[in-house]
Amino acid sequence: MPRSKTKSKRTRRGEMRKRAQFFDRHAEHIRLVLIGGGAILVATLLAKVVLG
C-alpha cells in the first residue's frame, strides 16, 4: 500500500485560505444558529425543572 504524499505548503495555504473565506461568509449565520440552539436547550431544561 503506497504511503500518502504530504501536502505542499502551497496546497495547505490554499486550503487554509478557502476555509477562512468560508467562515468569513458564513460565520454570522453559524453563530446565530448556535446561540438559538443554546437558548432553546436552556428553555427546555428550565421548563423541565420548573414544571417537574
N, CA and C atoms as a LAMMPS dump frame, in Angstrom:
ITEM: TIMESTEP
0
ITEM: NUMBER OF ATOMS
156
ITEM: BOX BOUNDS ff ff ff
-5.0000000000000000e+02 5.0000000000000000e+02
-5.0000000000000000e+02 5.0000000000000000e+02
-5.0000000000000000e+02 5.0000000000000000e+02
ITEM: ATOMS id mol type element x y z
1 1 1 N 0.845 -1.182 0
2 1 2 C 0 0 0
3 1 3 C 0.893 1.248 0
4 2 1 N 0.713 2.16 -0.965
5 2 2 C 1.576 3.342 -1.037
6 2 3 C 1.258 4.33 0.083
7 3 1 N 2.313 4.956 0.588
8 3 2 C 2.118 5.966 1.626
9 3 3 C 1.55 7.238 1.009
10 4 1 N 0.698 7.927 1.77
11 4 2 C 0.126 9.157 1.228
12 4 3 C 1.187 10.253 1.184
13 5 1 N 1.154 11.009 0.121
14 5 2 C 2.124 12.073 -0.068
15 5 3 C 1.734 13.267 0.812
16 6 1 N 2.714 13.864 1.47
17 6 2 C 2.403 15.027 2.303
18 6 3 C 2.06 16.21 1.406
19 7 1 N 1.203 17.063 1.893
20 7 2 C 0.769 18.212 1.11
21 7 3 C 1.838 19.295 1.132
22 8 1 N 1.962 19.973 0.019
23 8 2 C 2.944 21.051 -0.067
24 8 3 C 2.438 22.268 0.704
25 9 1 N 3.354 23.176 0.989
26 9 2 C 2.979 24.41 1.691
27 9 3 C 1.925 25.171 0.895
28 10 1 N 2.103 25.176 -0.409
29 10 2 C 1.185 25.917 -1.271
30 10 3 C -0.226 25.342 -1.188
31 11 1 N -0.338 24.007 -1.19
32 11 2 C -1.647 23.353 -1.099
33 11 3 C -2.285 23.631 0.258
34 12 1 N -1.496 23.497 1.325
35 12 2 C -2.034 23.75 2.667
36 12 3 C -2.482 25.19 2.817
37 13 1 N -1.68 26.124 2.275
38 13 2 C -2.033 27.544 2.362
39 13 3 C -3.337 27.819 1.62
40 14 1 N -3.505 27.193 0.448
41 14 2 C -4.733 27.366 -0.319
42 14 3 C -5.946 26.826 0.412
43 15 1 N -5.774 25.671 1.071
44 15 2 C -6.879 25.095 1.838
45 15 3 C -7.242 25.982 3.022
46 16 1 N -6.224 26.514 3.695
47 16 2 C -6.488 27.401 4.824
48 16 3 C -7.213 28.658 4.363
49 17 1 N -6.832 29.155 3.198
50 17 2 C -7.475 30.356 2.672
51 17 3 C -8.945 30.084 2.334
52 18 1 N -9.21 28.928 1.711
53 18 2 C -10.596 28.57 1.394
54 18 3 C -11.431 28.445 2.659
55 19 1 N -10.848 27.82 3.675
56 19 2 C -11.553 27.664 4.953
57 19 3 C -11.844 29.02 5.576
58 20 1 N -10.881 29.933 5.542
59 20 2 C -11.063 31.267 6.104
60 20 3 C -12.147 32.033 5.346
61 21 1 N -12.156 31.913 4.024
62 21 2 C -13.18 32.594 3.231
63 21 3 C -14.561 32.039 3.544
64 22 1 N -14.662 30.727 3.731
65 22 2 C -15.942 30.106 4.083
66 22 3 C -16.458 30.677 5.397
67 23 1 N -15.579 30.745 6.411
68 23 2 C -16.017 31.241 7.709
69 23 3 C -16.312 32.73 7.664
70 24 1 N -15.602 33.485 6.831
71 24 2 C -15.914 34.907 6.677
72 24 3 C -17.333 35.083 6.141
73 25 1 N -17.715 34.217 5.2
74 25 2 C -19.046 34.328 4.594
75 25 3 C -20.151 33.832 5.526
76 26 1 N -19.901 32.735 6.253
77 26 2 C -20.976 32.061 6.972
78 26 3 C -20.899 32.163 8.493
79 27 1 N -19.912 32.857 9.028
80 27 2 C -19.706 32.881 10.48
81 27 3 C -20.902 33.464 11.22
82 28 1 N -21.466 34.538 10.714
83 28 2 C -22.588 35.182 11.411
84 28 3 C -23.784 34.24 11.504
85 29 1 N -24.104 33.576 10.421
86 29 2 C -25.238 32.65 10.416
87 29 3 C -24.98 31.47 11.348
88 30 1 N -23.787 30.921 11.299
89 30 2 C -23.444 29.793 12.173
90 30 3 C -23.553 30.214 13.629
91 31 1 N -23.059 31.406 13.943
92 31 2 C -23.107 31.909 15.325
93 31 3 C -24.552 32.068 15.797
94 32 1 N -25.4 32.632 14.947
95 32 2 C -26.802 32.825 15.327
96 32 3 C -27.518 31.491 15.532
97 33 1 N -27.217 30.517 14.68
98 33 2 C -27.831 29.192 14.822
99 33 3 C -27.406 28.551 16.139
100 34 1 N -26.138 28.656 16.477
101 34 2 C -25.659 28.071 17.735
102 34 3 C -26.262 28.763 18.95
103 35 1 N -26.372 30.079 18.905
104 35 2 C -26.982 30.829 20.017
105 35 3 C -28.451 30.443 20.155
106 36 1 N -29.158 30.37 19.015
107 36 2 C -30.577 29.979 19.051
108 36 3 C -30.762 28.581 19.6
109 37 1 N -29.913 27.66 19.168
110 37 2 C -29.998 26.286 19.677
111 37 3 C -29.726 26.224 21.164
112 38 1 N -28.761 26.995 21.631
113 38 2 C -28.456 27.038 23.065
114 38 3 C -29.616 27.612 23.857
115 39 1 N -30.261 28.653 23.325
116 39 2 C -31.399 29.26 24.012
117 39 3 C -32.556 28.272 24.126
118 40 1 N -32.807 27.525 23.072
119 40 2 C -33.877 26.524 23.098
120 40 3 C -33.555 25.43 24.106
121 41 1 N -32.306 24.997 24.145
122 41 2 C -31.89 23.955 25.083
123 41 3 C -32.078 24.419 26.527
124 42 1 N -31.656 25.651 26.816
125 42 2 C -31.797 26.193 28.178
126 42 3 C -33.271 26.332 28.54
127 43 1 N -34.084 26.831 27.621
128 43 2 C -35.512 26.982 27.891
129 43 3 C -36.161 25.629 28.166
130 44 1 N -35.77 24.625 27.428
131 44 2 C -36.313 23.274 27.631
132 44 3 C -35.922 22.738 28.998
133 45 1 N -34.669 22.901 29.366
134 45 2 C -34.23 22.427 30.683
135 45 3 C -34.923 23.163 31.818
136 46 1 N -35.087 24.485 31.67
137 46 2 C -35.788 25.263 32.698
138 46 3 C -37.233 24.82 32.819
139 47 1 N -37.89 24.562 31.689
140 47 2 C -39.284 24.125 31.722
141 47 3 C -39.401 22.778 32.43
142 48 1 N -38.458 21.887 32.194
143 48 2 C -38.489 20.578 32.853
144 48 3 C -38.301 20.72 34.355
145 49 1 N -37.41 21.614 34.765
146 49 2 C -37.15 21.808 36.194
147 49 3 C -38.348 22.475 36.87
148 50 1 N -38.885 23.517 36.245
149 50 2 C -39.996 24.267 36.847
150 50 3 C -41.265 23.43 36.871
151 51 1 N -41.576 22.77 35.768
152 51 2 C -42.818 22.009 35.681
153 51 3 C -42.703 20.62 36.31
154 52 1 N -41.505 20.211 36.538
155 52 2 C -41.303 18.93 37.206
156 52 3 C -41.37 17.832 36.238
